[in-house]
Amino acid sequence: MNAVKVYSRTESVCPVCLSRVDAEIIREGDCSYLVKSCPEHGAFSTLIWEGSPEIESWCGERNSFDKVLQPSEGEGCPYECGICPEHQQHSCCVLLEVTQRCNLKCPVCFAEAGSAHSVDPVMSQIQAWYEMLLSKGGPFNIQLSGGEPTMRDDLPEIISLGKKMGFVFFQVNTNGIRLAEDSSYCERLAKAGLNCVFLQFDGLKDSIYKALRGRALLEQKIRAIENCKQAGIGVVLVPTVVKGINDLELGEIIDFAAHNMPIVRGVHFQPISHFGRYPESFSDERMTIPELLRGIEKQTNGGIKASAFIPPSSEHPLCSFNGKFTLQKEGHFKSISEFGKSKSCCCSVETPAESAMKYVARQWSAPKLNTLEVVQPEQTISLIPDLTSLDDFLEQAKMTLAISGMAFQDAWTLDLKRLKSCHIHVVSQKGDLIPFCAYNLTSKDGKSLYR
C-alpha cells in the first residue's frame, strides 16, 4: 500500500459554492492530489500530477511544505482581484476581450462566447484600458481575445492605437475562420503591427474539430496559416487537449508545426480545464503536465524527450512547461533553452515576468524572411543546414520551434499559491486586472466570480 505524504498546504475553493477552503497537496505513490473539504458540500480530491518527472524535482523549492499563505484581510484572494496587494507577480501578458461575439459555438469554450448578446467596447474604452496598463507598469504583451476578436472590422485600428501608445507585442487569439476567408484582413492586421496569431489548432482530423468545435475546420486552419505566412504574421498552434479525442495527436501536431517552420513559431498545448462551457460528456479524467510530456516523447518516437522541458521561470512550476528546439539537418530536433536549466538569472535586473515577456515577443513573432508555402503533413519536410558558418547560424536562429503547455486551474484544481503568482491577466469590463484563472473560474453549476 502506498504511503500518503502531505507535500504542501495551501487554500482553494469549493467547486460547488466557490467558498474559500483549506487545501493540501497529498502525494500517494507517484500521484499527487489537491484535497479539500467544504463544510456544506463535502470533500473533493483531484489529480494534479502523476508520474515522472516527480513533483518535488519539478517544483524544487518553489512550492516547499513550509511556505504557507499569509492570512487575508477582508475577503481576500480570489475575491478581490484588481490586482490586490496579496498578488506576488507582475503582469507579463494581458488579455483584452474586445468582443463577446463569435462565429462558432464551440462545445468547449472557457469564455462561453456567443451565448448572449453583448455590445463591443468602443475605441475610447479600449484606449482607457491601454492608459490603465501603462499606469500599472506597462507596456505589457497584449493578447486581443474574446469571443472571436476577428469579428471586429476595426481590430487593425485597435492594434495601431496600442502601438502608438507604446505597446510593442500584439497577439490575436483566434479560431482562424476570418483569417482563412479574408487574406486582405490578414494584410491589414500585419500592417497595423500584429506580431502573432494564437491559432486554435486541435489536430489534423476533422473528426476532432467536430467534437470540440462543432464543425469541420481543418481546411480553414491550413488556409489561415497560409494567409498569415503571406502577410508575415507569426503563428502559434494552440491545441486544447481532451482525453479520448486528441490526446494521441500530439506528435502529429508537432510534426505539422515542423513542416511549416519558420512561420509557425510554436505549439502551446492546453489540457482541458473545467470552466466556461464544456459538455458533461467529456471525461473528468485529468491530463496532467507529466502525462503530456511523456505523450510528446512517445508520439515523436523519442525525438523530443520529456527531459528536454523545463518549468517556467516566472509563474508557478505547476502551471506550465516549456522547451525550445531547432531542427537539424538529419531531420531530428535538438533541444536548446533560452534560460537554461536555471529558474532565474542572478545577474539580471529584470523581473521574471519581464524576462518572460521579452522571450515570448522574440520567439512568437514572425521571422523577417520568405518561406515555403504551407505544406500538408504528408509532404516532405524542409530541413535546414548544420551550423557551419555565420550565415547558417543566423538562419538556424530563425528556425526554432517553441513547444510549451499550460494547465489552467478550475474550481477543482485551484491553488491560491499558484493563483497569486499568475502573470497572465485579463482586463475586466470595469478596467480591473484579474488573473486569468480567477477571471474564468466557474462553479459546478456555471456560476462565475468575475464574468
C-alpha positions in Angstrom: 0.0 0.0 0.0 1.4 3.4 -1.0 2.3 5.8 1.8 0.5 9.1 1.9 2.6 12.2 2.3 1.5 15.9 2.7 3.5 17.7 0.1 2.1 21.2 0.5 -0.6 23.2 2.4 -2.5 25.8 0.5 -6.0 27.2 0.0 -8.6 26.6 -2.7 -12.3 27.0 -3.3 -15.3 24.6 -3.1 -16.3 23.6 -6.7 -20.0 23.9 -5.8 -20.2 27.2 -3.9 -16.7 28.8 -4.6 -16.2 29.5 -0.9 -12.5 29.6 0.1 -11.4 26.4 1.9 -8.1 25.0 3.3 -6.4 22.5 1.0 -3.5 20.2 0.8 -1.5 18.6 -1.9 -1.3 14.9 -1.0 1.3 12.6 -2.5 0.3 9.0 -2.8 2.7 6.8 -4.7 3.6 8.7 -7.9 0.3 10.6 -7.9 -0.4 14.0 -6.3 -3.9 15.2 -5.5 -5.4 18.5 -4.4 -7.5 17.6 -1.4 -10.1 19.9 0.2 -13.3 19.9 2.1 -16.3 22.3 2.2 -18.4 22.2 5.4 -21.5 22.3 3.3 -20.6 20.3 0.2 -18.1 17.7 1.4 -14.7 16.5 0.3 -13.0 16.8 -3.1 -9.8 15.1 -4.3 -8.5 15.9 -7.8 -5.4 14.5 -9.6 -2.9 17.3 -10.4 0.3 15.5 -11.0 1.3 11.9 -11.7 4.4 10.0 -12.7 7.8 11.3 -14.0 9.1 13.9 -13.6 8.3 13.8 -9.9 6.6 16.8 -8.4 9.4 17.5 -6.0 12.1 17.6 -8.6 9.9 19.7 -11.0 9.0 22.3 -8.4 12.2 22.4 -6.5 12.0 24.9 -3.6 9.2 27.0 -5.2 6.4 25.0 -3.5 8.0 23.8 -0.3 5.9 22.5 2.6 6.9 25.3 4.9 5.8 28.1 2.6 2.3 28.9 3.8 -0.1 31.7 2.7 -0.3 34.8 4.7 -3.7 35.5 6.3 -6.0 37.6 4.1 -7.7 40.8 5.2 -11.3 41.2 4.1 -12.5 38.7 1.6 -9.0 38.3 0.1 -7.9 36.0 -2.7 -9.6 35.1 -5.1 -12.4 37.5 -4.5 -10.7 41.0 -4.5 -8.6 40.9 -7.7 -7.7 44.2 -9.2 -4.8 43.2 -8.7 -4.9 43.1 -4.9 -1.8 43.5 -2.6 -1.7 39.8 -2.0 -0.6 39.1 -5.6 3.1 38.2 -5.9 3.7 38.7 -9.6 3.9 41.5 -12.2 1.9 41.3 -15.3 3.5 39.7 -18.4 0.7 39.0 -20.9 -2.6 41.0 -20.6 -5.8 39.9 -22.4 -8.2 42.5 -23.7 -11.6 40.9 -24.5 -12.6 43.2 -27.4 -15.8 41.3 -28.2 -18.0 38.6 -26.8 -19.4 37.8 -30.3 -18.2 34.6 -32.0 -18.6 32.9 -35.4 -18.5 29.4 -33.7 -20.4 27.8 -30.9 -17.7 25.5 -29.6 -18.8 22.8 -27.1 -15.5 23.8 -25.3 -15.1 27.5 -24.6 -13.6 29.0 -21.5 -15.2 32.4 -22.3 -18.6 30.9 -23.0 -18.5 33.2 -26.1 -21.5 34.0 -28.2 -24.0 32.8 -25.6 -25.7 36.2 -25.1 -26.0 39.5 -26.9 -23.3 41.9 -25.9 -22.0 45.3 -27.1 -18.4 45.6 -28.1 -16.2 48.0 -26.1 -15.8 51.2 -28.0 -12.4 52.6 -29.0 -12.4 55.2 -26.2 -12.8 52.4 -23.6 -10.0 50.4 -25.2 -7.8 53.5 -25.1 -8.6 53.8 -21.4 -7.6 50.2 -20.9 -4.2 51.0 -22.5 -3.8 54.0 -20.3 -4.6 52.0 -17.2 -2.0 49.3 -18.2 0.7 52.0 -18.7 -0.1 53.4 -15.3 0.3 49.9 -13.8 3.8 49.3 -15.1 3.2 48.6 -18.8 3.7 48.3 -21.7 3.0 44.6 -21.5 2.5 41.9 -24.1 -1.1 42.3 -25.3 -3.4 39.4 -26.3 -6.6 40.5 -28.1 -9.2 38.0 -27.3 -12.9 37.5 -26.9 -15.2 36.0 -28.1 -13.7 35.9 -31.5 -11.7 39.2 -31.9 -11.7 39.0 -35.7 -15.4 39.6 -35.6 -14.4 43.3 -35.3 -13.6 45.1 -38.6 -11.6 47.7 -36.6 -9.2 45.2 -35.0 -6.3 46.6 -37.0 -7.1 50.1 -35.6 -7.1 48.7 -32.1 -3.6 47.3 -32.7 -2.4 50.6 -34.3 -3.7 52.6 -31.4 -1.8 50.4 -28.9 1.4 50.6 -31.0 1.2 54.4 -31.0 0.8 54.3 -27.2 3.9 52.3 -26.8 2.8 48.6 -26.6 5.3 46.5 -28.6 3.9 43.0 -28.9 0.4 42.1 -30.1 -1.2 38.7 -30.3 -4.7 37.8 -31.6 -6.3 34.7 -30.0 -8.5 33.3 -32.9 -10.2 30.3 -34.4 -8.8 31.4 -37.7 -12.0 31.4 -39.8 -11.9 35.0 -40.9 -8.1 34.8 -41.5 -8.7 31.9 -43.8 -11.5 33.6 -45.7 -10.1 37.1 -46.0 -6.4 37.5 -46.9 -6.8 41.3 -47.1 -7.8 41.3 -43.4 -4.6 39.5 -42.6 -2.6 42.1 -44.5 -4.4 44.9 -42.6 -3.5 43.2 -39.3 0.1 42.9 -40.4 0.3 46.5 -41.5 -1.1 47.6 -38.1 1.7 45.7 -36.4 0.2 42.4 -35.3 3.1 40.1 -34.3 1.5 36.8 -33.7 -1.7 34.7 -34.2 -2.5 32.3 -31.4 -4.4 29.8 -33.5 -6.9 27.3 -32.1 -5.5 24.1 -33.7 -6.8 20.9 -32.1 -5.4 18.4 -34.6 -5.2 17.2 -38.2 -8.6 15.4 -38.4 -11.9 17.0 -38.9 -13.5 14.5 -36.5 -11.5 16.3 -33.8 -13.0 19.7 -34.8 -16.5 18.3 -35.0 -16.1 17.0 -31.4 -14.5 20.1 -29.9 -15.7 22.9 -32.2 -18.9 21.6 -33.6 -17.9 21.5 -37.3 -15.1 20.5 -39.7 -12.4 23.2 -39.7 -9.1 21.7 -40.8 -9.1 23.2 -44.3 -9.7 26.7 -42.8 -6.9 26.2 -40.3 -4.4 25.4 -43.0 -5.6 28.3 -45.2 -5.4 30.7 -42.2 -1.7 29.7 -41.7 -1.0 30.3 -45.4 -2.6 33.7 -45.3 -0.6 34.6 -42.2 2.6 33.5 -43.9 1.8 35.7 -46.9 1.2 38.6 -44.6 4.3 37.9 -42.4 2.5 37.2 -39.1 3.9 34.5 -36.8 1.6 31.6 -35.8 1.5 29.6 -32.6 -0.7 26.4 -32.8 -2.9 26.1 -29.7 -4.4 22.6 -29.2 -7.0 22.1 -26.4 -6.2 18.5 -25.4 -9.0 16.2 -24.3 -8.5 12.5 -23.5 -10.1 10.2 -25.9 -10.4 12.9 -28.6 -7.0 14.3 -29.5 -4.5 13.2 -26.8 -2.9 10.8 -29.3 -2.4 13.6 -31.8 0.4 15.4 -30.0 3.2 14.1 -32.3 1.2 14.8 -35.5 0.6 18.4 -34.4 4.3 18.9 -33.7 5.3 17.3 -37.0 2.9 19.6 -38.8 4.4 22.6 -37.0 7.9 21.4 -38.1 6.8 21.1 -41.7 5.7 24.8 -41.5 8.6 26.4 -39.7 9.6 29.2 -39.5 6.2 30.9 -39.9 4.8 28.5 -37.3 6.7 29.7 -34.2 5.5 27.2 -31.6 2.9 24.8 -30.3 1.2 25.6 -27.0 -0.7 22.7 -25.5 -3.6 23.3 -23.2 -5.1 20.3 -21.4 -8.8 20.9 -21.0 -9.9 22.7 -17.8 -13.5 22.6 -16.4 -14.6 26.2 -16.7 -16.8 28.1 -19.1 -18.7 26.0 -21.5 -18.0 22.3 -21.8 -20.3 19.3 -22.2 -20.9 16.8 -19.4 -20.0 14.0 -21.7 -16.3 15.0 -21.6 -14.5 12.8 -19.1 -13.4 14.3 -15.8 -10.2 12.3 -16.0 -7.4 14.8 -15.8 -4.5 15.1 -18.3 -1.5 16.3 -16.2 1.7 18.0 -17.3 3.8 14.9 -16.8 1.3 12.8 -18.9 1.6 15.5 -21.7 5.4 15.4 -21.6 5.5 11.6 -21.8 2.9 11.7 -24.6 5.1 14.1 -26.6 8.2 11.8 -26.2 6.3 8.7 -27.1 4.5 10.2 -30.1 7.7 11.7 -31.5 9.3 8.3 -31.2 11.8 9.7 -28.7 12.8 12.6 -30.9 11.7 15.1 -28.3 12.4 13.8 -24.8 10.3 14.7 -21.8 13.5 15.7 -20.0 14.0 18.5 -22.6 11.3 20.5 -21.0 11.7 22.8 -18.0 9.4 24.6 -15.5 8.5 28.2 -16.1 10.9 30.9 -14.8 8.2 33.3 -13.7 4.9 31.6 -12.9 4.3 28.7 -10.5 6.0 25.5 -11.7 2.7 23.5 -11.6 1.2 25.8 -14.1 3.2 25.2 -17.3 6.2 23.8 -19.1 8.4 25.0 -22.0 11.1 23.9 -24.3 12.8 25.3 -27.4 14.1 23.2 -30.3 16.0 23.6 -33.6 15.5 21.2 -36.5 18.8 19.6 -37.5 20.0 18.6 -41.0 19.4 14.9 -40.2 15.7 15.6 -39.5 15.7 15.5 -35.7 15.1 18.2 -33.1 17.9 19.5 -30.9 16.9 20.9 -27.6 18.1 24.4 -26.6 16.9 26.7 -23.9 16.6 30.4 -23.7 17.0 30.3 -19.9 18.9 27.1 -19.5 18.0 24.8 -16.6 18.2 27.6 -14.1 14.9 29.1 -12.9 16.4 32.6 -12.8 19.5 34.6 -13.6 21.3 36.2 -10.7 22.8 38.9 -12.8 19.5 40.0 -14.4 18.0 43.3 -13.4 14.7 42.2 -14.9 11.8 40.6 -13.1 10.9 37.0 -14.2 7.7 38.4 -15.8 9.8 41.0 -17.8 12.1 38.2 -19.0 9.2 36.0 -20.0 7.5 38.9 -21.8 10.6 39.6 -23.9 11.1 35.9 -24.6 7.6 35.5 -25.9 7.9 38.6 -28.1 11.1 37.3 -29.7 10.1 33.7 -30.2 6.5 34.1 -31.3 6.9 37.0 -33.8 7.4 36.0 -37.4 11.0 36.0 -38.7 11.9 38.5 -41.4 12.4 36.1 -44.3 10.4 34.5 -47.1 9.5 30.9 -46.6 8.0 27.9 -48.5 4.3 27.5 -48.9 2.4 25.9 -46.1 2.8 22.2 -46.6 0.5 19.3 -45.7 1.5 16.8 -43.1 2.2 14.1 -45.7 4.7 16.2 -47.7 8.5 16.1 -47.3 9.8 18.3 -44.5 12.2 21.1 -45.5 15.4 20.7 -43.5 17.9 23.3 -42.5 21.7 23.2 -42.7 24.2 22.5 -39.9 25.9 25.4 -38.1 28.9 25.5 -40.3 29.0 29.3 -40.9 27.7 32.6 -39.5 25.0 32.6 -42.2 23.9 29.2 -41.2 23.8 30.2 -37.5 21.6 33.2 -38.3 19.3 31.0 -40.4 19.2 28.4 -37.6 18.2 31.1 -35.1 15.1 31.7 -37.1 14.3 28.1 -37.5 13.4 27.4 -33.9 10.2 25.9 -32.5 8.9 26.6 -29.0 6.8 23.8 -27.5 5.0 24.7 -24.3 1.9 23.9 -22.4 -0.3 25.4 -19.7 -2.6 23.6 -17.2 -5.2 26.3 -16.4 -6.8 26.0 -13.0 -10.5 25.4 -12.5 -12.7 25.1 -9.4 -11.4 21.6 -8.7 -7.7 22.3 -9.1 -7.4 26.0 -8.0 -4.4 26.5 -5.7 -4.1 30.0 -4.3 -0.3 29.7 -4.2 -0.4 29.3 -7.9 -3.0 32.0 -8.5 -1.0 34.6 -6.5 2.0 34.0 -8.8 0.0 34.3 -12.1 1.3 36.8 -14.6 -1.4 36.3 -17.3 -4.1 38.8 -16.5 -7.4 39.8 -18.0 -8.7 43.4 -18.1 -12.3 43.2 -16.9 -15.0 45.3 -18.3 -14.7 47.5 -15.2 -11.0 48.0 -16.0 -9.5 45.8 -13.3 -6.6 43.4 -13.8 -7.8 39.8 -12.9 -5.5 36.7 -13.0 -6.7 34.5 -15.9 -7.8 31.5 -13.9 -9.7 33.7 -11.4 -11.4 35.6 -14.2 -12.6 32.3 -15.8 -13.3 30.4 -12.6 -16.7 28.6 -12.9 -18.5 26.6 -10.3 -20.1 23.2 -11.0 -23.4 24.8 -11.9 -21.9 27.6 -14.0 -21.6 30.4 -11.5 -18.7 32.8 -12.3 -16.8 35.1 -9.9 -15.9 37.8 -12.5 -17.6 37.1 -15.8 
